[in-house]
Structure formats: structure tokens, C-alpha cells
Amino acid sequence: MEAFCKRLTTMVCVSSVVINGWILGIVLKTKKPRCINILIANWSLLTILASLLSMFDIGEGSRLITNCTSFMCPLLSFLRTWFTNMYPLEVLSLVAEACRQLGPRFDADGSHLTVRRILTCWLLAGLGAVQAGLGTEYAMGKCVKVGLVGSEVLGGVVELWRGVVFHVGVGGWMILLMYKNRGKFTFLLKFTGNWKLSSRLKRIRFLFIYTIIFVIFWIPFGIALCWYQINEVGPVVLEMKENAPLANLAKTGFTLYMAYTPMVIYWAGDIRLEEKFWAKFSMQKASLGKEADDDGEEMSGISMVTIRKSSTSEGESEEEEEDEIGVDYGKMPEPKIDVWRPLTMEEKWPCPHCRHLAQLSGTEFLV
């Protein structure tokens, strides 16, 4: 059972690193990404780091801990708690951004606000994980939990504060945000307007459903974890028992739970991502030089040509037309040809007095 869980977790972590790295690369290449995509990219970065840490734990991590006993145990405990604290804050930031998109948007470009929100989440999560690093030491060949600064009461108080803030508090804030926007849930479920807007609202619907499930799971999990940490803190208590099937299943389930969620939320309702995804396959087919048509015959690969209007009037947006068989010259603007014609006397001599003198001198035919 333990070997199966380790192999499954390793496969999930490797695929999670690849998929979330692809999402992170797409968002970074975009010139002006949307705020919610920036938050999802940060979520992908968090998932990549957590997956790498999980692979380290189930791999050769114990051997490295034995060789570097002075700082590896506190560092690993700090990183685990840091990523655990960061996960609910990331979901909360996504819910807040979704609620902001549903309401009146006073700031059209909220990228600076999004970056500040991300930095604040990482800072708060790191501050809440300091006590985990200070309360972990190396003893008897394993990482063990000890009292914070030699005091079990202080460690229990700090752990209780962490659970209230990052489990109960963050979950309650999510419930409050969704309660304030409860009147818009009916609109999200029954909206049948513009198909592009409807597809974007699919992401918000899925995010709200995911948040409800997350809150139902996260608050009881935080209460149980705090109770365990407060009651089990002692001078020498192992952080995780060896060969515990329940612990291995919990690790594997949590890894599956958080590994692919950024991909699903990023894919849901993103029309441009879907177009880019299928455009890559169409470009690969066109590069082969030949394609098979519906009748089975082979035809030469013809690239898609985009024709833009040369000028547009104010208030009209530029339109793009695609021609599947090449350039349609009937759509091209007709060239302006100036046909030569003789100038009249009024055009040659605007001044009436000059025109009269030209007629008298016989130069009326000069251009």
C-alpha cells in the first residue's frame, strides 16, 4: 500500500509540475494578462513548489535530512506550513477577484492591486509558518516536534492563532464574500446572453462551487490539525509515523486535490486559451505541407490569411475576416487612379485680372 501511494503521488507530482509550468509560461508570455489569470499563475507556482516538496518527501528526503541535520528539519517544516497557509489565501484572492468582476469595476487595470495582493498573501503565510520552523528539531534520526522556545503553552497558543487565522478566519471570509454576492448566483445560473461572456462566467461559477467545497473541507481540517498539534506537542514527538497507511492516503489525496485545480479553473471559460491551444495544432498541420480533405484527396496546405481594413471611422471597431482559400482580391480596396484632364481657365488662373491678361497675351493654353 505504501509503495503504491508513493508511485501514484510521484506520477501526480510530475504531471502537476509539467501542466502548471505550461500555464505559468502562457501567462508570463501574455503582454497584458487579466488579473484573474495572474492569480491563477501564482496558484500554479504554489502548486509547482508543493509538488516538488512532496516528491522530495517521498524520495530521498530522509537521506538528505540525515546528512544535513542542522537546518533541514526546520526548513522542511517551515516550507510545509508556508505552502499550507498560502493555499487558502490564494483561493480567497481568487474569490475576491471574481466578486470584483461581477460588481462595478472602478479600476479597469487592477494589475498593481493584484501584485500587491499576491505579495501580501505570501508574506502573511510566511509569518504564520515561522513557529513551525522554530518548533522542529532533529532527534533520534527523525524530525521531531518540540515546544516553541522551550514552552509548550506558547507553542499551543501560536498554533491556535494560526488555525484561527488561516483555517477558520479565511474560510469565514470566503463565506462572507459569497453571501454578499448571493443575489448574483441566480444570474450566473440562468445567463444566456453573449456567448463569450457566458463562457467567461463558467469560470466564476466553477470557482464558487469549488470554494464552497473547499470551505466545507478546510475548516474541519484546520480544527482537527490544531487540536492534534496542541495536544501532541511534547519534548520528543515524531512529526509523522512511519508506514502509516492513513497518513500516506491523506498525502496522496491532498496532492490529487490541489495538483490539477489551477489547470481546470484556468481552462474553464478562457476562449483565448482554447484558440491558442487549437491554433498550435493547426500550425503543426500546415507545416507538414499537405492535408487530406473530406473526400480523401490530398490538397496543398494553404495558410490562413487575415485581411484588415486600412482605415476605420471613429466608433467602429476593426474587423478581421478570414479567407480559407487565400486572398480574395474582391475585398481589397480599389486603387485611386487620377485620370488626366485639361485644366480650366478658372483652375489655371484663379485671379480674374490675371485670367483677363492671359487671354489678351495669348497664354491661356499654358499650364
N, C-alpha and C positions, 0 to 999 in steps of 0.2 A: 504493500500500500504506500509506504513511504517513497519507494523508488518510482512508482507510477506518478505520484504527486509532484516529485521533483522534475521528472521528464516533462510532464504537462505544463508545469509552471515555467520551465525553461523555454519551451516552444512558444508559449503565450508571450513571454517577455521579449523574445527575439522578434516575433512578428509585430509586437507593440512598438518596439524601437523603430522598426522599418516604416511602419504606417504613420506613426506620429512624426517621425523625421520628415517624411514626404509632405505632410500637412504643414509642418513648420517651414519647410523650404518654399512651398507655394505662397504662403502668407508673406514671407520675407521678400520674395521677388515682386510682389504686387507694389505698385507705386503708391497708391493711396488706399490701403485696406480699410474696410469698415471696422468700427470699434469692436463689434462682437466677434469678428474674425481675429482681431488682435488678442482678445481674451481667450479665444479657443486655442490660438497658437501658444499662449502662455500655459494653458492647460496641457497641451501636447508636450511642452518642455518638462512640466512637472511629471507627466506620465513616463517620459523617457528616463528621467533621473530615478524615479521609483522602480522602474523595470530593471535598470542597471543595478540598483541596490539589491533587488530581490535575487537577481542572478548571482551576485556576489555572496549573498547569504546561503544560497543552496549549493554553491560551487565550492571553491577553495577558500572561502572566507575564514573558516575555523583555523586553517593552517597559517594564514597571514596574521590572524589575531594572536596566535601563539608566538610568532616571530616578533611582532610589534605590539607588545603588551602595554606599553606606557600610554599610548594615546588612541589606539584603535577602538577599544571598547567604548570610551566616552564619545568618540567621534561617530561611531555607528549608531549608538543610542540617540545622539543629537540629531543625526540625519533622519532616522526613522520617525522621531517625534516631529521634526520640522515638516517633513512631507505629509504626515498625518494631519497636522494643524493647517497646512496650506490647502488641503483638498476641500474642506467646507468653505473656506474663504473664496476659493476660485468659483465654486458653484454659486455662492452668494453674489459675487461680482457679475456673473452671467445673468442671474435673475434680475439684478438691479438694472443692467443694460437693456434687457428685454422689456422691463416695465418702462424704462425711459423711451424706448422706441414706440411703445403703444401710446404714450402721452404726448402732449405738445412739446416739440423739440425746439428749445430756445437757442441751443448751440448746435449749429449744423455740423461743425467739425469738433467732435469731442475726443480727439486722439490724445491731446495733452492730459485731459482728465482721466482717460483710460490708463495711460502710462503711470500717472501718479497713484491710481488705484492699485495697479499691479505691484508697484514698489512698496506701497503701504501694506499690502497683504503679505508679501514676503518678509517684511520687517516684523510685523506682528507675530507671524508664525515662528520666526526665528527666536524672538524674545520668549515665546511660550515654550520653546524646546530647550532653553538653557538649563533648566532644572534637571532634565533627563540626562544631559551630559555630565553635570556635576554629581549626580546620584548614581553613577555607574562606575564600577571598578573591575579589575581583573583579579580573580581568586580561584584557586583550585582548578586551573585550566579552563575556566569559563568566565564570561562576563556576568557579573552579579550586581544586584540592586542593593544599595546601602542607603542609610539615612542622609538626607541633604545637610551638609556641613555638620555631620555627626548628630543631627537631631531628627528623630522620626516624626515628631509633631510638625516641625517646619516643612518636612517633605510632604506630609499629608495635606497640609494647608495649601501648599503651592500646587499640588496635583489636583486638589478640589477646585482651586481657582482656574486651572487650565481646562478642566472638564466643563465648568460652568460657562466659560467664555467660548471655547471652540466647539463644543457639542450642543449644549442646551441653548446658549445665547445666539449662536449663528443660526441654528435651526429655528428658533423662535423669530428671528429677524426675517428669515425667508417666509415663514407663515404670515407675518405681518405685511410684507410686501405683496404677497399674493392675495391677502384679504383686502387690501386697499384697491386692488385691480380686479376684484371678483366680478364687477359689473361688465367687464370686457371679455369674460370667458365665453359667454353666450355668443358674442360677436365672432370670437375665434372659431367656434364650432360651426356656425351657420354662415360664415362668409363665403360668398360665391361671386365675387366681383372680378377684378382684373386677375388674370391667371398668374402673372408674375408676382403680384402682391400676395395672392393666395398661397403660392409656393413658398414665399418667404415666411408667411405666418405658420407654415407647417413646423418650421424650426422652433418657433416660440411655443407652439402647442406641445411639441415633444419635450422641450426644456421644462415647461411647467409640470408635465406628467412625471418626468424624471425627478424633478425637485420634490414632489410630493412623496414619491417612493423613497428618495434619499433621506428626507426628514424622518419618515417612519422608521427607517433603519438606523439612522445616525444617532438620534437622541438616546434610545435604549442602549445602543452600543457604547456611547460615551459614559452613561451612568454605570454600566457594568464594569467598564475598564477602570474608571475612577475608584469604584469600590474595591476592585481587585488590587490596584496599586496601593491604596491607603492601608488595606488590611494585611497585605503580604510584604510590605516593606520591613526588612529586618537587617541584621548585620550581614548575613550571608544567605541570600535567596537567589536562586537561578532565575535568569530572565525568561528562559523558555526551556521546558523539559525536553529531553532527548526522546526521539522516536514516539512522539505523541501524535496519534492519527488525527485527533480532533484539531490540534494546532496546525498540522500540515494541510488538512482540508480547509481550515479557516484562511490560511495564507493563500492557497490556490484560488479559493472563491473570491477573496478580496482582489487578487490580481486580475482575475477574469472580469470582475465588476468594473474596475477602473481603467483597464487597458485599452478598450475599444470605444469607450463613450465619447471622447473628443472627435473621433472619426465619424461616428454616427450623427452627432449634432452638427458637425461642420458640413457633412454631405447633405443633410436634410434641408431642403428649401434653398440651396445655393445653385441658382441657374447657371451662373458664370462658371462655377467649378465643373458642372456637368458638361458644359460646352467645351471647356478646355480639355476635359478628360477625353471626350469623343473626338475632338479635333486632333489630338495626338495620334489616335488610331487612323484617322483619315489621312493624315500626312504620311504615316508609315505606308499605307496602301498606295498612295500616289507616288511615293518614291520608288516603288517596285517597277514602275514604267508601264504596266499593263493591268487591267482589271477585267473581270468577267461580268458581262451584263446579264440581265434576267433570262435571255434566250440561250445562254451558254456560250455565246460568241465572245471573242476577245476584242477589246477596243483599246485604243491607246489612252493612257492616263492623261486626263485634261485637268489642269488645276482650276480652282475656283477663282474667278476674277471679280473683284469688288469695284463698283463704279460709284463715285461720289459726285454730287452736283458741284459745279465750280463755284457757284455763289448762291447764297440763300438770303431771303429777305428777313427783316427783323421779326421776331416772334415765331419763326418757323424753324424747326429743328432739322439738322442734316439727316437725310435718309440714305440708307445703304441698300442697294439692290444687287442680288447675286444672280449670275447667269450661269447655268450649268453647262452650257456648250461653248463657252468662251465669250468674247466681246461682241455685244450687239451694237453695231455701228449706227443703228437707227436711233439709239438712245443718246448718242453723242451730240453735243451742241453743234449746230450748223455754223461753219465759219462765216465771218462777216467779210463780204467782198465789196470793195468800193469800186463801182463802175465809173469810168471816166466820162465826163460830160463837159461841154464848154461852159465857161463862167459867163454869167450875165453881166451887163454893164453895171448894175447896182452892186454886184458882188466884187467886181474889179475896182470900181471907183465909188465908194460909199458917199463921198462928199459930192453934192450936186454941182458945185462950182468946178471941181476937178473933172467931173464927168463931162461938163459942157466944154471945158478946154480940150479934153481928149478928143471929143468929137470934132472940134474945129481943127485940131492939128492932125487928124487922121490916124491917131494911135488907139482907136477904140478896139482894135483886134489884138492888141498886145496883152499878154497875160502878166 
